[in-house]
Amino acid sequence: MVKYYLIMFFDYASATPMDKRVIAAMVPYFADEFYNPSAAYGMARKVKSDYQEAKHRIAQAIGAREAEIIMTAGATESINLAIKSCEVGSRKLEVVTVATEHLAVLNAVKAMGGKILPVDKFGRVDPKILEKSITDDTVLVSIGYANNEIGTVQPIKEIAEIITKVRENRAERGIKTPIFFHTDASQAAGLLDINVARLGVDMMTLNAGKCYGPKQAGCLYVRAGVELSPLIFGGGQEAGLRSGTENVAGTVGFAVALEIAEKKRKSETKRLEELRKDLEKFIINEIDDAEINGHKKYRLPNIINFSIPGLDAERVVFALDQKNIQVATGSACSANKGLRSHVLTAIGLSDEMADGSIRISFGRGTTKAQIEKLKPTLAEVIENEKKLS
């Protein structure tokens, strides 16, 4: 079995290791502080207080209030809560999203019979097309902050302004149907500004497992005044929106992870961007026929997605894995099912180009030395696989 420290990991967009400080903060709640926060005795009340304090810290990190944070078991549940809550009685109001969204968003919107809008060749939605797509029955627009496969960042603030304008127009015409804006910001924490007031969003999804916190811990920011319906019924925890015994350890770990991510954001973003530019330059100059996917300007600092026509990208991933180098062909969800990337198809790539795409994503453990080791091996493996194609 390969020792973990001999592996060069370049798939941070799919998962991040837990920060040691996060683990240390969580440990007490697995044993000594195991109490159910809903119990009445003193130790349980202490745990409840710790839980509420952790939620308060999560809220502070994004410029919100504790009462506006609903804890969930990860981003998928958070997304479904935001989208499926738009079903009012027997009436399904319209939900709008874009074709490059994570499958959690796309499948939830499809289940609602919603609209899925196209994007340009860089993966960005045209705000004008979005505005025209909104009808008086549209109750929610859900567009991800940053794409997990190609790294493209959407014009979130501009979209928020459109939603505000639509809301004001409805009020003037006496239309009572509300409209809200939700963004999946799972890939953005620690890399982009996630202050909800500055973004102008009504709801925002975050995922601890993407920012060096525990997996199966997430949250949904819900702006005060936004009314949702629960997906999970039970004891009424999380303001009645997410029943079930609170995940104290996960929430405490999430709070620590998010605080560290925000503290390191500016310096880490700059460092990752330099690494990305360096490797990207090598790929363009040294690997024949390689084409970079995603936006040139509006993008995450840590993701490179490139395609080579005729390349069997899956074989490249397996060959690199044999050399203890871990990269991806796209999102882990799609790759696990052997599906062609819907993101690359949505930006107009041919099947040949989509099947020949590789995603390399960086994180805190990525070093300049690792990049230098990756370069010749990546080029060699791709060249060998081309000969076999």
C-alpha positions as CSV (number, residue, x, y, z in Angstrom):
1,M,0.0,0.0,0.0
2,V,1.3,3.4,-1.0
3,K,2.1,5.7,1.9
4,Y,-0.1,8.8,1.7
5,Y,2.9,11.2,2.0
6,L,4.4,9.7,-1.3
7,I,1.2,10.6,-3.2
8,M,1.0,13.9,-5.1
9,F,-2.6,15.0,-4.8
10,F,-4.0,17.3,-7.5
11,D,-7.7,16.9,-7.0
12,Y,-8.6,19.4,-4.3
13,A,-11.8,20.4,-6.1
14,S,-13.3,17.0,-5.2
15,A,-12.1,16.8,-1.6
16,T,-9.8,18.6,0.9
17,P,-8.0,16.9,3.9
18,M,-9.1,18.1,7.3
19,D,-6.9,20.7,8.9
20,K,-5.3,19.4,12.1
21,R,-6.8,22.4,14.0
22,V,-10.2,21.3,12.8
23,I,-9.7,17.8,14.0
24,A,-8.5,19.0,17.4
25,A,-11.6,21.2,17.8
26,M,-13.9,18.3,16.9
27,V,-12.4,15.5,19.0
28,P,-14.0,16.4,22.4
29,Y,-17.5,16.0,20.9
30,F,-16.9,12.4,19.9
31,A,-16.4,11.3,23.4
32,D,-16.3,13.6,26.5
33,E,-18.8,16.1,25.1
34,F,-21.1,13.5,23.4
35,Y,-24.4,14.8,24.9
36,N,-27.5,15.5,22.9
37,P,-27.9,19.3,22.6
38,S,-31.7,18.9,23.1
39,A,-31.4,17.3,26.6
40,A,-32.2,19.5,29.6
41,Y,-29.3,18.7,32.0
42,G,-26.2,20.9,32.4
43,M,-23.7,19.1,30.2
44,A,-26.1,18.9,27.4
45,R,-26.9,22.6,27.7
46,K,-23.1,23.3,27.6
47,V,-22.9,21.3,24.3
48,K,-25.9,23.2,23.0
49,S,-24.1,26.5,23.8
50,D,-21.0,25.3,22.0
51,Y,-23.1,24.3,19.0
52,Q,-24.8,27.7,18.8
53,E,-21.4,29.5,19.2
54,A,-20.1,27.5,16.3
55,K,-23.1,28.5,14.1
56,H,-22.5,32.1,15.2
57,R,-18.9,31.9,14.0
58,I,-19.9,30.4,10.7
59,A,-22.4,33.3,10.3
60,Q,-19.8,35.8,11.1
61,A,-17.4,34.4,8.5
62,I,-20.0,35.2,5.8
63,G,-21.4,38.4,7.2
64,A,-24.7,36.8,8.4
65,R,-26.5,36.2,11.7
66,E,-26.7,32.9,13.5
67,A,-30.5,32.7,13.0
68,E,-29.8,32.8,9.2
69,I,-27.7,29.6,9.2
70,I,-29.3,26.2,8.7
71,M,-26.9,23.3,9.3
72,T,-27.2,20.3,6.9
73,A,-25.4,17.1,6.1
74,G,-23.4,18.7,3.2
75,A,-24.0,20.7,0.1
76,T,-26.4,18.4,-1.6
77,E,-28.9,18.6,1.2
78,S,-28.4,22.3,1.4
79,I,-29.1,22.7,-2.3
80,N,-32.2,20.5,-2.2
81,L,-33.5,22.5,0.8
82,A,-33.1,25.7,-1.1
83,I,-34.7,24.5,-4.4
84,K,-37.4,22.0,-3.3
85,S,-38.7,24.5,-0.7
86,C,-40.0,26.5,-3.7
87,E,-42.9,24.0,-4.0
88,V,-45.9,25.7,-2.5
89,G,-48.7,23.3,-1.8
90,S,-49.8,21.7,-5.0
91,R,-48.4,24.6,-7.1
92,K,-44.9,24.3,-8.4
93,L,-43.4,27.7,-9.0
94,E,-40.7,28.1,-11.6
95,V,-37.0,27.6,-10.8
96,V,-34.2,28.7,-13.2
97,T,-30.6,27.5,-13.4
98,V,-27.8,27.0,-15.9
99,A,-26.5,23.9,-17.7
100,T,-23.1,23.8,-16.0
101,E,-24.4,23.5,-12.5
102,H,-23.5,20.6,-10.2
103,L,-25.7,17.6,-10.6
104,A,-27.3,18.3,-7.1
105,V,-28.7,21.5,-8.6
106,L,-29.5,20.2,-12.0
107,N,-31.4,17.2,-10.8
108,A,-33.3,19.1,-8.2
109,V,-34.3,21.7,-10.8
110,K,-35.3,19.0,-13.3
111,A,-37.5,17.4,-10.6
112,M,-39.2,20.7,-10.2
113,G,-39.7,21.0,-14.0
114,G,-37.6,24.2,-14.0
115,K,-35.7,26.0,-16.7
116,I,-32.0,25.2,-17.6
117,L,-30.3,28.1,-19.4
118,P,-27.3,27.8,-21.8
119,V,-23.9,29.3,-21.0
120,D,-21.2,30.7,-23.3
121,K,-18.1,28.8,-24.4
122,F,-16.4,29.9,-21.2
123,G,-19.2,28.6,-19.0
124,R,-20.7,32.0,-18.0
125,V,-24.4,32.8,-18.2
126,D,-25.4,35.9,-20.1
127,P,-27.2,38.1,-17.6
128,K,-29.5,39.5,-20.4
129,I,-30.6,36.0,-21.3
130,L,-31.2,35.2,-17.6
131,E,-33.3,38.3,-17.2
132,K,-35.4,37.5,-20.2
133,S,-36.0,34.0,-18.9
134,I,-37.6,35.2,-15.7
135,T,-41.4,35.2,-15.7
136,D,-44.0,36.2,-13.1
137,D,-44.0,32.5,-12.0
138,T,-40.3,32.4,-11.4
139,V,-39.7,32.0,-7.6
140,L,-36.0,31.0,-7.6
141,V,-32.8,31.5,-9.6
142,S,-30.0,29.2,-8.5
143,I,-26.6,29.8,-10.1
144,G,-23.4,28.5,-8.7
145,Y,-20.7,31.0,-7.7
146,A,-17.8,29.0,-9.2
147,N,-17.8,25.9,-11.3
148,N,-16.1,22.8,-9.8
149,E,-14.9,21.4,-13.2
150,I,-13.6,24.4,-15.2
151,G,-13.3,27.0,-12.4
152,T,-15.4,29.7,-14.2
153,V,-16.8,32.3,-11.8
154,Q,-20.3,33.6,-12.5
155,P,-21.4,37.3,-12.4
156,I,-23.1,36.8,-9.0
157,K,-23.4,40.5,-8.1
158,E,-24.9,41.4,-11.5
159,I,-27.4,38.5,-11.2
160,A,-28.4,39.7,-7.7
161,E,-29.1,43.2,-9.1
162,I,-31.4,41.6,-11.7
163,I,-33.3,39.7,-9.0
164,T,-33.7,43.0,-7.0
165,K,-35.0,44.8,-10.1
166,V,-37.5,42.0,-10.8
167,R,-38.7,42.0,-7.2
168,E,-39.2,45.8,-7.3
169,N,-41.1,45.5,-10.6
170,R,-43.4,42.9,-9.3
171,A,-44.2,45.0,-6.2
172,E,-45.1,47.9,-8.5
173,R,-47.5,45.7,-10.5
174,G,-49.0,44.1,-7.4
175,I,-47.6,40.6,-8.1
176,K,-47.2,38.8,-4.8
177,T,-45.1,35.9,-6.0
178,P,-41.7,36.2,-4.3
179,I,-38.4,35.7,-6.1
180,F,-35.1,34.6,-4.5
181,F,-31.5,34.1,-5.5
182,H,-29.6,31.0,-4.4
183,T,-25.9,30.3,-5.1
184,D,-23.9,27.2,-4.5
185,A,-20.7,28.5,-3.1
186,S,-19.2,25.2,-2.2
187,Q,-16.0,25.7,-4.3
188,A,-15.6,29.4,-3.3
189,A,-14.8,29.3,0.4
190,G,-11.2,30.3,1.0
191,L,-10.8,31.4,-2.6
192,L,-13.5,34.1,-3.3
193,D,-15.4,36.7,-1.2
194,I,-18.3,34.9,0.3
195,N,-19.8,37.8,2.2
196,V,-23.6,37.5,1.6
197,A,-24.3,41.2,1.8
198,R,-21.7,42.1,-0.8
199,L,-22.8,39.3,-3.1
200,G,-26.5,40.2,-2.7
201,V,-27.8,36.6,-2.4
202,D,-30.9,35.4,-0.5
203,M,-29.5,31.9,0.0
204,M,-26.1,30.4,-0.1
205,T,-24.8,26.8,0.1
206,L,-21.4,26.0,1.7
207,N,-19.7,22.7,2.2
208,A,-17.2,22.0,5.0
209,G,-15.6,19.2,3.0
210,K,-14.4,21.7,0.4
211,C,-12.5,24.0,2.8
212,Y,-10.5,21.6,4.9
213,G,-13.4,20.8,7.2
214,P,-15.3,17.5,7.8
215,K,-17.3,15.8,5.1
216,Q,-21.1,15.5,5.5
217,A,-21.2,19.0,7.2
218,G,-22.7,21.9,5.3
219,C,-25.0,24.8,5.7
220,L,-27.6,26.9,3.9
221,Y,-27.6,30.6,4.6
222,V,-31.2,31.8,4.4
223,R,-31.7,35.6,4.5
224,A,-34.1,36.8,7.2
225,G,-37.5,37.1,5.7
226,V,-37.1,34.2,3.2
227,E,-39.7,31.5,4.1
228,L,-38.8,27.9,3.3
229,S,-40.6,24.6,3.8
230,P,-38.7,21.7,5.5
231,L,-37.5,18.6,3.6
232,I,-36.9,16.6,6.8
233,F,-39.6,16.4,9.5
234,G,-39.0,15.5,13.1
235,G,-38.1,17.3,16.3
236,G,-38.0,20.7,14.8
237,Q,-34.3,21.5,15.0
238,E,-32.8,24.2,12.9
239,A,-35.8,26.5,13.1
240,G,-38.0,23.6,12.0
241,L,-36.2,23.3,8.6
242,R,-33.9,20.5,9.3
243,S,-35.0,18.1,12.0
244,G,-32.5,15.6,13.6
245,T,-30.0,15.6,16.4
246,E,-27.5,18.3,15.7
247,N,-24.0,17.4,14.4
248,V,-22.1,19.2,17.0
249,A,-18.6,17.9,16.1
250,G,-19.2,18.6,12.4
251,T,-20.5,22.1,13.0
252,V,-17.6,23.0,15.4
253,G,-15.2,21.7,12.8
254,F,-16.9,23.6,10.0
255,A,-16.6,26.9,12.0
256,V,-12.9,26.4,12.6
257,A,-12.3,25.4,8.9
258,L,-14.2,28.4,7.6
259,E,-12.4,30.9,9.9
260,I,-9.0,29.6,8.8
261,A,-10.0,29.6,5.1
262,E,-11.2,33.2,5.3
263,K,-8.0,34.3,7.2
264,K,-5.7,32.7,4.6
265,R,-7.8,33.6,1.6
266,K,-5.9,36.5,0.1
267,S,-2.4,35.0,0.6
268,E,-3.5,31.5,-0.5
269,T,-5.3,32.8,-3.5
270,K,-2.2,34.6,-4.7
271,R,0.0,31.6,-4.1
272,L,-2.3,29.2,-5.9
273,E,-2.8,31.5,-8.8
274,E,1.0,31.6,-9.4
275,L,1.2,27.8,-9.3
276,R,-1.7,27.6,-11.7
277,K,-0.2,30.0,-14.2
278,D,3.1,28.2,-14.1
279,L,1.6,24.8,-14.9
280,E,-0.8,26.2,-17.4
281,K,2.0,27.8,-19.3
282,F,3.8,24.5,-19.4
283,I,0.7,22.7,-20.7
284,I,0.1,25.2,-23.4
285,N,3.8,25.3,-24.6
286,E,4.9,21.8,-24.1
287,I,1.9,19.5,-24.6
288,D,0.7,19.4,-28.2
289,D,-2.9,20.2,-29.0
290,A,-3.8,21.1,-25.4
291,E,-6.6,23.6,-25.1
292,I,-7.6,25.3,-21.8
293,N,-11.3,25.2,-20.8
294,G,-13.1,27.8,-18.8
295,H,-12.9,31.6,-18.6
296,K,-9.5,33.3,-19.0
297,K,-10.3,36.1,-16.5
298,Y,-13.2,35.1,-14.3
299,R,-12.0,31.9,-12.8
300,L,-10.9,30.2,-9.6
301,P,-7.1,30.4,-8.8
302,N,-6.7,26.7,-8.3
303,I,-8.3,24.8,-11.2
304,I,-6.9,23.9,-14.6
305,N,-9.1,22.0,-17.0
306,F,-7.6,21.2,-20.4
307,S,-8.6,19.0,-23.4
308,I,-6.6,17.2,-26.0
309,P,-8.6,15.8,-29.0
310,G,-8.5,12.0,-29.3
311,L,-6.9,11.5,-25.9
312,D,-8.4,8.9,-23.6
313,A,-8.4,11.0,-20.4
314,E,-9.4,8.1,-18.2
315,R,-6.4,6.1,-19.2
316,V,-4.2,9.2,-18.4
317,V,-5.8,9.4,-14.9
318,F,-5.1,5.7,-14.3
319,A,-1.5,5.9,-15.7
320,L,-0.7,8.9,-13.4
321,D,-2.3,7.1,-10.5
322,Q,0.2,4.3,-11.0
323,K,2.9,6.9,-10.5
324,N,1.2,8.1,-7.3
325,I,-0.1,11.3,-9.0
326,Q,-3.8,11.9,-8.5
327,V,-5.8,14.1,-11.0
328,A,-9.3,13.9,-12.3
329,T,-11.3,13.9,-15.6
330,G,-14.1,16.1,-14.1
331,S,-16.3,16.1,-11.1
332,A,-16.1,13.0,-8.8
333,C,-19.8,12.5,-9.1
334,S,-19.8,12.1,-12.9
335,A,-16.5,10.2,-13.0
336,N,-17.8,7.6,-10.6
337,K,-20.7,6.9,-12.9
338,G,-18.5,6.8,-16.1
339,L,-20.5,9.7,-17.5
340,R,-19.2,12.3,-20.0
341,S,-18.9,15.7,-18.4
342,H,-22.2,17.7,-18.8
343,V,-20.2,20.9,-18.0
344,L,-17.9,20.4,-21.0
345,T,-20.8,19.5,-23.2
346,A,-22.6,22.6,-22.1
347,I,-19.7,24.9,-23.1
348,G,-19.8,23.4,-26.6
349,L,-17.0,20.9,-26.5
350,S,-17.3,17.9,-28.9
351,D,-17.5,14.4,-27.5
352,E,-13.8,13.9,-28.6
353,M,-12.6,17.0,-26.7
354,A,-14.8,16.3,-23.6
355,D,-13.5,12.8,-23.4
356,G,-10.0,14.1,-23.7
357,S,-10.2,16.5,-20.7
358,I,-8.2,16.5,-17.5
359,R,-8.8,18.6,-14.4
360,I,-5.9,19.5,-12.1
361,S,-6.8,21.3,-8.9
362,F,-4.5,22.7,-6.2
363,G,-4.8,23.3,-2.5
364,R,-2.8,24.1,0.6
365,G,-0.6,21.0,0.3
366,T,0.4,21.9,-3.3
367,T,4.0,23.1,-3.6
368,K,6.2,24.5,-6.4
369,A,8.3,21.4,-6.1
370,Q,5.3,19.1,-6.7
371,I,4.4,21.1,-9.8
372,E,8.0,20.7,-11.1
373,K,7.7,16.9,-10.6
374,L,4.3,16.8,-12.2
375,K,5.3,18.6,-15.4
376,P,7.6,16.0,-17.1
377,T,5.5,13.0,-15.9
378,L,2.2,14.6,-17.2
379,A,3.8,15.3,-20.6
380,E,5.3,11.8,-20.8
381,V,2.1,10.0,-19.8
382,I,0.0,12.0,-22.2
383,E,2.5,11.3,-25.1
384,N,2.4,7.6,-24.3
385,E,-1.4,7.5,-24.2
386,K,-1.6,9.4,-27.5
387,K,0.5,6.6,-29.1
388,L,-1.9,4.0,-27.9
389,S,-5.0,5.9,-29.1
